[in-house]
Each structure stands twice: as C-alpha cells, then as structure tokens.
Amino acid sequence: MKVLKTRNDGIEIIKLESTDDLQPYLTSFTEAYLDIFSGAPYFELFYTHEAQQILETNIQAEDHITLLALDKASNQGDKVIGIGFAVPLRARPDVGRQLRGLIPIDHTFYLAELGIRPEYRRRGLGRELTLMRLEHISPDRFNHVVLRTSIEQDASQKMYAHLGFSDMGVYSEVTSRKLDGNIKTDHRLFLSRLIQTPH
C-alpha cells in the first residue's frame, strides 16, 4: 500500500499494490461499493461477495491501478469513501471485444470503476481519482485510455470532456440487477483519449 496524497480535508488517497494490501480495507470497501452503486444514478443491487470479487479481480490484474479514498477523520477509522480502478484493456476481454479494430487493445488502458459515496461528492474526488489513474499509466507501454459512462449528459461526461476524453461513437449495453429486483439494460458510451508522453 502506498499513500499518494493526504488532502487538507482529512481525505487520504492510497494505492493498493497487491492482494496483501486488501485485508485492512475489504470490509469498508465493500460497504462503500454497495453504498455508491445502490444510489443515484445507478440504483444497482450488488451482494457483498460480488463487491469483494470486483476488488480482488481488479487487484490481481497485471499492471492494475487500484485507488481508494479514505476519510481519515471518520469515527470509523479508515473509512473508504471513494474508489478508482483501472486495468489494461486486455485484462477485460468483455470490454475489449467491443473495441477491436478501433484502437490497439494491447496498448490501451481501461478506466473501470469510479465512485464516490454520496455525502462526499462535489469535492473534486472523482476528478482527482481520474487524474491519479491517468498519471499511473505507463506512457511507454500504453498510448490510449478508454472508459464507459452513461449516455445521459451529466456531470461525469463534462468532467471527462474537460480532461480531454472524446466520444468514440461506440455504445455498449450493460445489464445489471436493480434495487427493485428487476434486470435492466443501461446504455453506456465509450470515451477515449491519448496518453500523453512526458516531455
């Protein structure tokens, strides 16, 4: 585990480097994941074991980037309040299959989960976690980065546009279990940008 930043508001951003780093944060991560994705705009139902599996799968991927934002001032100890994951696109063949022929799969990174607990939103954490993930991608090995976001014009699309992402013209259907128990298909838009090499 590596501390990347300690903010003035008591929020610390850490990078988990291996499965050995998981244990102290697993319970709090799971609570955060369920809290983030059960609320607006997602309204998705996940079970504890599913959230834990998502974290474990991400951290086992070669070259993964696993960031957690912690509220160090919380009376709950190191409370996980935000997450930001990224992996090489080849580690997510379900996503890469949809982009084959459009971008170089082996040289593309995928920004996967990004989420902030509702009461911590509008503090710049989503932007900060996105920038930190971009900074940790090796420009010597990867030249593209992609992500999926809702087709709805919302704050996240504005943030990504401001960070240099553009619409690829590729849409994806993501099936998820909603809080009411129904299975629903959401439409997502792929955004991409080039990874800038240091000068």
N, CA, C and O of each residue as an XYZ file, in Angstrom:
796
protein
N       0.848     -1.177      0.000
C       0.000      0.000      0.000
C       0.891      1.237      0.000
O       1.912      1.305      0.684
N       0.463      2.198     -0.787
C       1.237      3.430     -0.901
C       0.295      4.624     -0.764
O      -0.735      4.681     -1.436
N       0.641      5.573      0.099
C      -0.146      6.798      0.239
C       0.252      7.736     -0.894
O       1.425      8.084     -1.037
N      -0.727      8.143     -1.701
C      -0.462      9.040     -2.818
C      -0.669     10.502     -2.446
O       0.045     11.383     -2.925
N      -1.655     10.751     -1.586
C      -1.952     12.140     -1.240
C      -2.766     12.197      0.041
O      -3.647     11.368      0.272
N      -2.459     13.181      0.863
C      -3.282     13.496      2.023
C      -3.799     14.912      1.818
O      -3.025     15.866      1.741
N      -5.112     15.032      1.733
C      -5.733     16.333      1.475
C      -5.955     17.089      2.781
O      -5.935     16.502      3.862
N      -6.162     18.382      2.668
C      -6.403     19.229      3.842
C      -7.690     18.878      4.572
O      -7.825     19.164      5.762
N      -8.647     18.256      3.865
C      -9.926     17.910      4.487
C      -9.904     16.552      5.186
O     -10.954     16.033      5.563
N      -8.709     15.973      5.361
C      -8.592     14.704      6.074
C      -8.799     13.484      5.202
O      -8.841     12.363      5.709
N      -8.931     13.679      3.898
C      -9.094     12.551      2.976
C      -7.729     12.146      2.446
O      -6.946     12.976      1.986
N      -7.466     10.850      2.524
C      -6.196     10.295      2.052
C      -6.479      9.387      0.859
O      -7.433      8.609      0.876
N      -5.661      9.488     -0.158
C      -5.808      8.619     -1.327
C      -4.640      7.653     -1.341
O      -3.477      8.055     -1.313
N      -4.973      6.362     -1.384
C      -3.948      5.323     -1.349
C      -4.038      4.453     -2.596
O      -5.070      4.385     -3.264
N      -2.928      3.796     -2.882
C      -2.866      2.844     -3.993
C      -2.573      1.474     -3.401
O      -1.550      1.275     -2.746
N      -3.479      0.534     -3.637
C      -3.247     -0.844     -3.214
C      -2.403     -1.515     -4.282
O      -2.704     -1.422     -5.472
N      -1.346     -2.190     -3.854
C      -0.414     -2.738     -4.826
C      -0.549     -4.241     -5.012
O      -0.211     -4.765     -6.073
N      -1.041     -4.945     -3.989
C      -1.164     -6.399     -4.110
C      -2.299     -6.889     -3.220
O      -2.869     -6.129     -2.438
N      -2.612     -8.160     -3.354
C      -3.679     -8.741     -2.534
C      -3.332     -8.682     -1.051
O      -4.225     -8.724     -0.205
N      -2.048     -8.586     -0.730
C      -1.643     -8.460      0.675
C      -2.168     -7.165      1.295
O      -2.335     -7.081      2.511
N      -2.427     -6.166      0.468
C      -2.913     -4.869      0.954
C      -4.414     -4.846      1.217
O      -4.916     -3.896      1.819
N      -5.138     -5.869      0.779
C      -6.604     -5.834      0.803
C      -7.231     -5.872      2.191
O      -8.144     -5.100      2.482
N      -6.752     -6.757      3.039
C      -7.458     -7.105      4.264
C      -7.901     -5.922      5.122
O      -9.055     -5.900      5.550
N      -7.042     -4.936      5.394
C      -7.499     -3.843      6.270
C      -8.643     -3.011      5.681
O      -9.335     -2.303      6.413
N      -8.840     -3.095      4.373
C      -9.815     -2.222      3.711
C     -11.014     -2.971      3.137
O     -11.953     -2.340      2.651
N     -11.002     -4.291      3.183
C     -12.010     -5.083      2.485
C     -13.432     -4.790      2.965
O     -14.327     -4.587      2.144
N     -13.650     -4.766      4.266
C     -14.996     -4.521      4.792
C     -15.475     -3.117      4.446
O     -16.604     -2.938      3.988
N     -14.625     -2.126      4.664
C     -15.008     -0.749      4.368
C     -15.195     -0.530      2.868
O     -16.089      0.209      2.455
N     -14.347     -1.175      2.048
C     -14.522     -1.087      0.598
C     -15.888     -1.635      0.203
O     -16.616     -1.013     -0.570
N     -16.228     -2.803      0.737
C     -17.496     -3.445      0.388
C     -18.673     -2.545      0.752
O     -19.596     -2.370     -0.044
N     -18.639     -1.975      1.952
C     -19.710     -1.059      2.367
C     -19.796      0.136      1.418
O     -20.888      0.552      1.031
N     -18.638      0.683      1.049
C     -18.620      1.840      0.142
C     -19.170      1.459     -1.225
O     -19.972      2.196     -1.799
N     -18.749      0.321     -1.749
C     -19.187     -0.111     -3.081
C     -20.704     -0.269     -3.123
O     -21.364      0.202     -4.049
N     -21.248     -0.939     -2.104
C     -22.696     -1.141     -2.055
C     -23.420      0.196     -1.913
O     -24.464      0.404     -2.531
N     -22.874      1.098     -1.107
C     -23.475      2.415     -0.902
C     -23.440      3.244     -2.188
O     -24.443      3.849     -2.565
N     -22.299      3.272     -2.851
C     -22.135      4.073     -4.069
C     -23.084      3.619     -5.169
O     -23.796      4.431     -5.760
N     -23.090      2.329     -5.436
C     -23.820      1.847     -6.611
C     -25.288      1.525     -6.352
O     -26.025      1.223     -7.291
N     -25.729      1.585     -5.082
C     -27.160      1.397     -4.822
C     -27.920      2.715     -4.953
O     -29.147      2.714     -5.061
N     -27.208      3.827     -4.943
C     -27.847      5.135     -5.037
C     -27.835      5.689     -6.452
O     -27.377      5.044     -7.395
N     -28.359      6.917     -6.567
C     -28.393      7.595     -7.867
C     -26.969      7.825     -8.360
O     -26.083      8.099     -7.550
N     -26.732      7.726     -9.616
C     -27.677      7.454    -10.699
C     -27.775      5.969    -11.053
O     -28.418      5.615    -12.041
N     -27.142      5.091    -10.256
C     -27.009      3.678    -10.632
C     -28.207      2.817    -10.223
O     -28.798      2.130    -11.057
N     -28.556      2.858     -8.945
C     -29.632      2.048     -8.375
C     -29.420      0.560     -8.649
O     -30.366     -0.160     -8.972
N     -28.170      0.103     -8.518
C     -27.833     -1.291     -8.783
C     -27.714     -2.070     -7.481
O     -27.310     -1.536     -6.449
N     -28.072     -3.333     -7.555
C     -28.003     -4.221     -6.406
C     -26.794     -5.132     -6.542
O     -26.689     -5.903     -7.496
N     -25.890     -5.039     -5.589
C     -24.744     -5.940     -5.508
C     -24.765     -6.613     -4.152
O     -25.225     -6.034     -3.168
N     -24.269     -7.825     -4.104
C     -24.109     -8.528     -2.844
C     -22.669     -8.380     -2.378
O     -21.775     -8.090     -3.174
N     -22.454     -8.577     -1.095
C     -21.126     -8.409     -0.502
C     -20.070     -9.194     -1.250
O     -19.008     -8.659     -1.569
N     -20.348    -10.461     -1.534
C     -19.334    -11.292     -2.201
C     -19.028    -10.782     -3.610
O     -17.908    -10.946     -4.093
N     -20.008    -10.165     -4.274
C     -19.771     -9.617     -5.615
C     -18.844     -8.406     -5.551
O     -17.931     -8.273     -6.366
N     -19.080     -7.529     -4.587
C     -18.223     -6.349     -4.433
C     -16.793     -6.774     -4.108
O     -15.838     -6.229     -4.662
N     -16.649     -7.742     -3.214
C     -15.307     -8.223     -2.865
C     -14.622     -8.852     -4.070
O     -13.419     -8.675     -4.264
N     -15.376     -9.581     -4.876
C     -14.813    -10.214     -6.072
C     -14.336     -9.169     -7.082
O     -13.309     -9.358     -7.734
N     -15.077     -8.072     -7.213
C     -14.674     -6.995     -8.127
C     -13.326     -6.425     -7.698
O     -12.445     -6.217     -8.532
N     -13.164     -6.172     -6.405
C     -11.896     -5.647     -5.896
C     -10.766     -6.649     -6.097
O      -9.685     -6.287     -6.561
N     -11.015     -7.903     -5.748
C      -9.976     -8.929     -5.871
C      -9.577     -9.153     -7.324
O      -8.393     -9.315     -7.621
N     -10.544     -9.162     -8.229
C     -10.242     -9.346     -9.652
C      -9.404     -8.189    -10.175
O      -8.449     -8.393    -10.925
N      -9.765     -6.976     -9.776
C      -9.006     -5.810    -10.234
C      -7.561     -5.868     -9.751
O      -6.633     -5.638    -10.526
N      -7.375     -6.173     -8.485
C      -6.030     -6.118     -7.914
C      -5.153     -7.280     -8.386
O      -3.929     -7.222     -8.263
N      -5.765     -8.321     -8.919
C      -4.991     -9.450     -9.447
C      -4.575     -9.246    -10.898
O      -3.743     -9.994    -11.411
N      -5.138     -8.250    -11.562
C      -4.784     -7.989    -12.964
C      -3.379     -7.390    -13.031
O      -3.016     -6.534    -12.225
N      -2.611     -7.849    -13.991
C      -1.269     -7.301    -14.183
C      -1.371     -5.812    -14.520
O      -2.216     -5.410    -15.319
N      -0.521     -5.010    -13.920
C      -0.466     -3.556    -14.142
C      -1.705     -2.807    -13.657
O      -1.960     -1.688    -14.100
N      -2.473     -3.406    -12.758
C      -3.692     -2.764    -12.244
C      -3.369     -1.447    -11.535
O      -2.254     -1.227    -11.062
N      -4.362     -0.600    -11.479
C      -4.317      0.614    -10.663
C      -5.550      0.548     -9.770
O      -6.680      0.602    -10.256
N      -5.330      0.432     -8.478
C      -6.416      0.298     -7.517
C      -6.274      1.403     -6.480
O      -5.416      1.333     -5.600
N      -7.118      2.419     -6.588
C      -7.051      3.564     -5.688
C      -8.263      3.592     -4.768
O      -9.388      3.325     -5.189
N      -8.015      3.918     -3.513
C      -9.081      4.108     -2.538
C      -8.917      5.482     -1.908
O      -7.801      5.895     -1.594
N     -10.021      6.188     -1.724
C     -10.028      7.441     -0.968
C     -10.571      7.108      0.415
O     -11.627      6.489      0.543
N      -9.846      7.521      1.445
C     -10.201      7.210      2.826
C     -10.495      8.490      3.592
O      -9.800      9.493      3.430
N     -11.525      8.451      4.426
C     -11.778      9.557      5.344
C     -11.051      9.225      6.633
O     -11.541      8.441      7.446
N      -9.891      9.818      6.818
C      -9.065      9.538      7.995
C      -9.668     10.141      9.258
O      -9.352      9.703     10.365
N     -10.536     11.144      9.104
C     -11.137     11.808     10.258
C     -12.414     11.111     10.719
O     -13.004     11.496     11.728
N     -12.838     10.095      9.987
C     -14.076      9.396     10.324
C     -13.933      8.663     11.652
O     -12.852      8.185     11.998
N     -15.034      8.580     12.387
C     -15.002      7.819     13.640
C     -14.991      6.321     13.372
O     -14.958      5.523     14.309
N     -15.019      5.931     12.097
C     -14.968      4.517     11.711
C     -13.561      4.099     11.295
O     -13.386      3.042     10.690
N     -12.570      4.904     11.608
C     -11.204      4.571     11.201
C     -10.982      4.951      9.754
O     -11.426      6.011      9.313
N     -10.304      4.103      9.016
C     -10.024      4.367      7.602
C     -11.248      4.021      6.755
O     -11.286      2.978      6.103
N     -12.235      4.897      6.770
C     -13.487      4.670      6.042
C     -13.263      4.909      4.552
O     -12.862      6.002      4.151
N     -13.522      3.886      3.729
C     -13.413      4.036      2.280
C     -14.591      4.876      1.800
O     -15.751      4.544      2.045
N     -14.271      5.974      1.108
C     -15.321      6.879      0.633
C     -15.314      7.030     -0.882
O     -16.239      7.599     -1.462
N     -14.258      6.513     -1.523
C     -14.179      6.611     -2.975
C     -13.288      5.530     -3.538
O     -12.380      5.042     -2.865
N     -13.557      5.154     -4.796
C     -12.770      4.118     -5.460
C     -12.461      4.549     -6.885
O     -13.245      5.252     -7.523
N     -11.322      4.122     -7.362
C     -10.942      4.349     -8.750
C     -10.079      3.196     -9.222
O      -8.962      3.016     -8.736
N     -10.586      2.412    -10.167
C      -9.864      1.245    -10.677
C      -9.515      1.451    -12.143
O     -10.231      2.134    -12.876
N      -8.411      0.856    -12.558
C      -8.031      0.842    -13.973
C      -7.178     -0.392    -14.221
O      -6.407     -0.814    -13.359
N      -7.327     -0.964    -15.411
C      -6.550     -2.142    -15.812
C      -6.246     -2.039    -17.304
O      -6.943     -1.338    -18.037
N      -5.205     -2.738    -17.752
C      -5.010     -2.810    -19.204
C      -6.268     -3.395    -19.847
O      -6.881     -4.308    -19.294
N      -6.644     -2.884    -20.989
C      -7.873     -3.327    -21.649
C      -7.855     -4.825    -21.928
O      -8.907     -5.464    -21.905
N      -6.690     -5.393    -22.188
C      -6.606     -6.833    -22.460
C      -7.038     -7.670    -21.244
O      -7.375     -8.845    -21.394
N      -7.031     -7.075    -20.043
C      -7.489     -7.776    -18.840
C      -9.010     -7.809    -18.755
O      -9.568     -8.505    -17.907
N      -9.681     -7.064    -19.624
C     -11.143     -7.035    -19.658
C     -11.625     -7.379    -21.063
O     -12.104     -6.503    -21.783
N     -11.501     -8.663    -21.467
C     -11.888     -9.045    -22.824
C     -13.349     -8.749    -23.145
O     -13.691     -8.535    -24.308
N     -14.221     -8.734    -22.128
C     -15.629     -8.410    -22.361
C     -15.792     -6.982    -22.880
O     -16.709     -6.703    -23.653
N     -14.918     -6.089    -22.464
C     -14.951     -4.699    -22.924
C     -14.144     -4.552    -24.213
O     -14.595     -3.917    -25.166
N     -12.958     -5.137    -24.235
C     -12.077     -5.028    -25.397
C     -12.693     -5.557    -26.679
O     -12.430     -5.034    -27.761
N     -13.508     -6.590    -26.560
C     -14.168     -7.191    -27.727
C     -14.996     -6.150    -28.487
O     -15.096     -6.203    -29.712
N     -15.580     -5.216    -27.760
C     -16.430     -4.196    -28.377
C     -15.627     -3.119    -29.108
O     -16.183     -2.347    -29.890
N     -14.316     -3.071    -28.852
C     -13.477     -2.017    -29.435
C     -12.427     -2.555    -30.395
O     -11.597     -1.804    -30.908
N     -12.470     -3.858    -30.633
C     -11.492     -4.482    -31.530
C     -11.545     -3.817    -32.908
O     -12.617     -3.617    -33.478
N     -10.373     -3.484    -33.423
C     -10.271     -2.846    -34.727
C     -10.344     -1.327    -34.680
O     -10.050     -0.658    -35.671
N     -10.733     -0.782    -33.537
C     -10.841      0.675    -33.404
C      -9.634      1.293    -32.709
O      -9.218      2.408    -33.023
N      -9.086      0.548    -31.763
C      -7.925      1.022    -31.006
C      -6.988     -0.161    -30.781
O      -7.418     -1.310    -30.887
N      -5.725      0.094    -30.475
C      -4.791     -1.008    -30.220
C      -5.033     -1.603    -28.822
O      -4.598     -1.038    -27.819
N      -5.716     -2.724    -28.767
C      -6.123     -3.335    -27.495
C      -4.943     -3.518    -26.544
O      -5.055     -3.199    -25.360
N      -3.818     -4.023    -27.039
C      -2.669     -4.303    -26.171
C      -1.979     -3.049    -25.652
O      -1.150     -3.133    -24.745
N      -2.303     -1.905    -26.205
C      -1.663     -0.651    -25.782
C      -2.685      0.347    -25.241
O      -2.476      1.560    -25.277
N      -3.799     -0.196    -24.736
C      -4.883      0.648    -24.230
C      -5.190      0.293    -22.784
O      -5.231     -0.882    -22.421
N      -5.403      1.301    -21.969
C      -5.803      1.116    -20.578
C      -7.298      1.401    -20.463
O      -7.839      2.235    -21.190
N      -7.954      0.704    -19.550
C      -9.391      0.861    -19.328
C      -9.624      1.433    -17.934
O      -9.234      0.823    -16.938
N     -10.251      2.589    -17.861
C     -10.652      3.148    -16.576
C     -11.968      2.485    -16.195
O     -13.014      2.782    -16.772
N     -11.908      1.600    -15.236
C     -13.073      0.812    -14.837
C     -13.870      1.584    -13.775
O     -14.233      2.740    -13.994
N     -14.136      0.963    -12.654
C     -14.974      1.584    -11.626
C     -14.413      2.915    -11.133
O     -13.217      3.066    -10.883
N     -15.323      3.866    -11.008
C     -15.060      5.141    -10.337
C     -16.318      5.464     -9.563
O     -17.408      5.500    -10.134
N     -16.180      5.697     -8.276
C     -17.355      6.018     -7.478
C     -16.980      6.723     -6.190
O     -15.929      6.469     -5.602
N     -17.860      7.612     -5.765
C     -17.682      8.377     -4.535
C     -18.961      8.232     -3.719
O     -20.063      8.351     -4.255
N     -18.811      7.976     -2.417
C     -20.004      7.922     -1.564
C     -20.780      9.237     -1.693
O     -20.175     10.306     -1.777
N     -22.113      9.165     -1.710
C     -22.931     10.360     -1.976
C     -22.587     11.575     -1.113
O     -22.544     12.695     -1.621
N     -22.344     11.371      0.171
C     -22.098     12.516      1.054
C     -20.725     13.164      0.849
O     -20.433     14.199      1.448
N     -19.880     12.558      0.002
C     -18.545     13.109     -0.275
C     -18.428     13.637     -1.709
O     -17.347     14.047     -2.130
N     -19.508     13.630     -2.441
C     -19.469     14.111     -3.822
C     -19.379     15.639     -3.862
O     -19.636     16.318     -2.868
N     -19.014     16.152     -5.016
C     -18.877     17.599     -5.251
C     -17.704     18.197     -4.476
O     -17.727     19.374     -4.114
N     -16.677     17.377     -4.222
C     -15.453     17.860     -3.566
C     -14.233     17.673     -4.467
O     -13.099     17.887     -4.038
N     -14.471     17.273     -5.713
C     -13.361     17.080     -6.647
C     -12.683     15.727     -6.568
O     -11.654     15.511     -7.209
N     -13.251     14.802     -5.782
C     -12.614     13.486     -5.624
C     -12.656     12.649     -6.895
O     -11.682     11.966     -7.212
N     -13.762     12.689     -7.626
C     -13.858     11.917     -8.868
C     -12.809     12.361     -9.868
O     -12.141     11.537    -10.494
N     -12.671     13.659    -10.010
C     -11.654     14.223    -10.907
C     -10.254     13.834    -10.435
O      -9.403     13.445    -11.235
N     -10.028     13.944     -9.135
C      -8.710     13.625     -8.580
C      -8.353     12.153     -8.790
O      -7.226     11.834     -9.167
N      -9.305     11.265     -8.548
C      -9.051      9.833     -8.756
C      -8.826      9.524    -10.234
O      -8.024      8.653    -10.571
N      -9.524     10.228    -11.109
C      -9.323     10.027    -12.549
C      -7.929     10.494    -12.956
O      -7.218      9.778    -13.662
N      -7.534     11.678    -12.520
C      -6.201     12.188    -12.851
C      -5.098     11.286    -12.304
O      -4.097     11.044    -12.978
N      -5.281     10.793    -11.091
C      -4.264      9.916    -10.495
C      -4.150      8.603    -11.255
O      -3.052      8.074    -11.429
N      -5.285      8.078    -11.707
C      -5.213      6.850    -12.505
C      -4.466      7.120    -13.801
O      -3.634      6.311    -14.214
N      -4.747      8.233    -14.443
C      -4.051      8.574    -15.687
C      -2.548      8.727    -15.454
O      -1.746      8.297    -16.284
N      -2.166      9.329    -14.343
C      -0.750      9.537    -14.030
C      -0.001      8.227    -13.809
O       1.210      8.162    -14.016
N      -0.711      7.187    -13.390
C      -0.061      5.906    -13.093
C       0.000      4.958    -14.293
O       0.502      3.841    -14.167
N      -0.495      5.383    -15.439
C      -0.419      4.564    -16.654
C       0.914      4.845    -17.337
O       1.273      6.001    -17.563
N       1.637      3.794    -17.660
C       2.951      3.937    -18.293
C       2.806      4.365    -19.754
O       2.299      3.594    -20.569
N       3.246      5.590    -20.103
C       3.138      6.041    -21.496
C       4.106      5.313    -22.425
O       3.980      5.409    -23.646
N       5.061      4.594    -21.867
C       5.983      3.808    -22.689
C       5.318      2.545    -23.232
O       5.733      2.007    -24.258
N       4.284      2.078    -22.533
C       3.641      0.819    -22.912
C       2.204      0.989    -23.396
O       1.667      0.120    -24.081
N       1.591      2.103    -23.039
C       0.183      2.320    -23.377
C       0.023      3.696    -24.015
O       0.595      4.679    -23.543
N      -0.764      3.759    -25.099
C      -0.947      5.050    -25.766
C      -2.402      5.521    -25.819
O      -2.670      6.644    -26.245
N      -3.332      4.686    -25.398
C      -4.747      5.062    -25.365
C      -5.329      4.723    -23.995
O      -4.837      3.841    -23.292
N      -6.373      5.437    -23.640
C      -7.152      5.102    -22.456
C      -8.621      5.252    -22.838
O      -9.006      6.199    -23.524
N      -9.440      4.292    -22.377
C     -10.878      4.317    -22.660
C     -11.657      4.141    -21.366
O     -11.133      3.655    -20.363
N     -12.911      4.544    -21.411
C     -13.823      4.322    -20.301
C     -15.234      4.260    -20.850
O     -15.497      4.647    -21.989
N     -16.142      3.762    -20.009
C     -17.567      3.766    -20.352
C     -18.285      4.653    -19.353
O     -17.969      4.653    -18.163
N     -19.250      5.404    -19.845
C     -20.055      6.249    -18.971
C     -21.492      6.252    -19.491
O     -21.754      5.845    -20.622
N     -22.391      6.702    -18.675
C     -23.800      6.766    -19.068
C     -23.969      7.633    -20.312
O     -23.232      8.599    -20.512
N     -24.941      7.280    -21.139
C     -25.207      8.108    -22.318
C     -25.888      9.416    -21.927
O     -25.969     10.342    -22.735
N     -26.376      9.493    -20.697
C     -27.011     10.723    -20.215
C     -25.955     11.816    -20.077
O     -24.863     11.573    -19.564
N     -26.284     13.004    -20.534
C     -25.380     14.142    -20.344
C     -25.420     14.515    -18.865
O     -26.426     15.027    -18.374
N     -24.338     14.260    -18.171
C     -24.304     14.561    -16.744
C     -22.941     15.145    -16.375
O     -22.102     15.396    -17.240
N     -22.742     15.352    -15.086
C     -21.502     15.974    -14.607
C     -20.277     15.145    -14.972
O     -19.216     15.701    -15.257
N     -20.413     13.817    -14.967
C     -19.243     12.990    -15.280
C     -18.809     13.179    -16.731
O     -17.611     13.246    -17.009
N     -19.754     13.265    -17.653
C     -19.372     13.492    -19.058
C     -18.677     14.831    -19.230
O     -17.723     14.944    -20.000
N     -19.145     15.839    -18.521
C     -18.497     17.158    -18.592
C     -17.079     17.083    -18.046
O     -16.155     17.663    -18.616
N     -16.910     16.364    -16.933
C     -15.581     16.218    -16.350
C     -14.648     15.518    -17.330
O     -13.523     15.968    -17.547
N     -15.113     14.412    -17.926
C     -14.264     13.666    -18.859
C     -13.910     14.508    -20.083
O     -12.776     14.453    -20.558
N     -14.853     15.278    -20.595
C     -14.566     16.150    -21.742
C     -13.502     17.175    -21.370
O     -12.602     17.461    -22.160
N     -13.607     17.721    -20.176
C     -12.624     18.700    -19.706
C     -11.238     18.066    -19.561
O     -10.226     18.755    -19.691
N     -11.187     16.771    -19.296
C      -9.912     16.056    -19.150
C      -9.388     15.518    -20.482
O      -8.397     14.789    -20.512
N     -10.055     15.878    -21.581
C      -9.547     15.515    -22.901
C     -10.133     14.263    -23.516
O      -9.661     13.823    -24.565
N     -11.145     13.675    -22.900
C     -11.788     12.490    -23.464
C     -12.786     12.908    -24.535
O     -13.420     13.958    -24.433
N     -12.918     12.083    -25.553
C     -13.900     12.368    -26.596
C     -14.727     11.121    -26.902
O     -14.302      9.991    -26.661
N     -15.894     11.360    -27.429
C     -16.862     10.320    -27.783
C     -16.304      9.469    -28.922
O     -15.910      9.999    -29.961
N     -16.270      8.154    -28.728
C     -15.779      7.243    -29.759
C     -16.865      6.872    -30.757
O     -16.569      6.295    -31.804
N     -18.119      7.194    -30.450
C     -19.214      6.787    -31.317
C     -19.563      5.316    -31.154
O     -20.230      4.731    -32.007
N     -19.107      4.718    -30.053
C     -19.373      3.306    -29.771
C     -20.199      3.238    -28.493
O     -19.873      3.870    -27.488
N     -21.266      2.463    -28.554
C     -22.151      2.323    -27.411
C     -22.133      0.883    -26.926
O     -21.856     -0.045    -27.686
N     -22.428      0.718    -25.663
C     -22.391     -0.592    -25.034
C     -23.653     -0.762    -24.204
O     -24.163      0.199    -23.627
N     -24.142     -1.966    -24.148
C     -25.271     -2.269    -23.270
C     -24.743     -3.041    -22.073
O     -24.045     -4.045    -22.221
N     -25.085     -2.560    -20.888
C     -24.640     -3.189    -19.654
C     -25.879     -3.631    -18.893
O     -26.733     -2.815    -18.546
N     -25.965     -4.913    -18.642
C     -27.107     -5.463    -17.916
C     -26.766     -5.515    -16.435
O     -25.697     -5.986    -16.047
N     -27.690     -5.024    -15.612
C     -27.450     -5.025    -14.170
C     -28.741     -5.332    -13.424
O     -29.848     -5.174    -13.940
N     -28.549     -5.777    -12.188
C     -29.669     -6.083    -11.303
C     -29.979     -4.803    -10.516
O     -29.110     -4.264     -9.829
N     -31.201     -4.333    -10.621
C     -31.602     -3.096     -9.960
C     -32.132     -3.388     -8.558
O     -32.427     -4.534     -8.220
N     -32.248     -2.342     -7.754
C     -32.682     -2.497     -6.367
C     -34.056     -3.133     -6.241
O     -34.332     -3.823     -5.260
N     -34.924     -2.907     -7.231
C     -36.271     -3.482     -7.171
C     -36.296     -4.950     -7.600
O     -37.359     -5.569     -7.655
N     -35.112     -5.505     -7.903
C     -35.016     -6.911     -8.284
C     -35.092     -7.159     -9.774
O     -34.805     -8.266    -10.231
N     -35.471     -6.155    -10.539
C     -35.554     -6.310    -11.989
C     -34.175     -6.232    -12.629
O     -33.264     -5.583    -12.116
N     -34.053     -6.904    -13.748
C     -32.836     -6.830    -14.553
C     -33.080     -5.771    -15.617
O     -34.095     -5.801    -16.314
N     -32.149     -4.839    -15.737
C     -32.327     -3.743    -16.684
C     -31.045     -3.556    -17.483
O     -29.944     -3.789    -16.984
N     -31.208     -3.134    -18.719
C     -30.063     -2.842    -19.574
C     -29.879     -1.334    -19.659
O     -30.790     -0.597    -20.039
N     -28.682     -0.895    -19.296
C     -28.324      0.520    -19.403
C     -27.437      0.699    -20.620
O     -26.689     -0.203    -20.998
N     -27.527      1.857    -21.222
C     -26.705      2.157    -22.391
C     -25.539      3.028    -21.951
O     -25.716      4.043    -21.277
N     -24.350      2.609    -22.346
C     -23.130      3.334    -21.990
C     -22.414      3.783    -23.249
O     -22.530      3.167    -24.309
N     -21.688      4.847    -23.109
C     -20.943      5.462    -24.193
C     -19.452      5.281    -23.918
O     -18.999      5.486    -22.792
N     -18.693      4.898    -24.935
C     -17.243      4.808    -24.788
C     -16.618      6.165    -25.079
O     -16.946      6.816    -26.071
N     -15.722      6.576    -24.207
C     -14.920      7.775    -24.397
C     -13.457      7.354    -24.437
O     -13.076      6.364    -23.814
N     -12.640      8.100    -25.165
C     -11.215      7.762    -25.228
C     -10.369      9.022    -25.290
O     -10.853     10.117    -25.578
N      -9.100      8.830    -25.013
C      -8.111      9.886    -25.202
C      -6.743      9.247    -25.330
O      -6.535      8.098    -24.939
N      -5.827     10.000    -25.875
C      -4.453      9.533    -25.974
C      -3.757      9.774    -24.646
O      -4.074     10.713    -23.917
N      -2.799      8.904    -24.350
C      -1.969      9.099    -23.167
C      -0.784      9.941    -23.594
O      -0.073      9.611    -24.543
N      -0.590     11.010    -22.892
C       0.487     11.923    -23.256
C       1.802     11.448    -22.663
O       1.880     11.077    -21.492
N       2.827     11.467    -23.491
C       4.154     11.087    -23.014
C       4.809     12.295    -22.357
O       4.611     13.430    -22.789
N       5.594     12.043    -21.305
C       6.262     13.165    -20.637
C       7.282     13.814    -21.567
O       7.900     13.138    -22.389
N       7.448     15.094    -21.437
C       8.392     15.833    -22.293
C       9.721     16.001    -21.609
O      10.636     16.597    -22.177
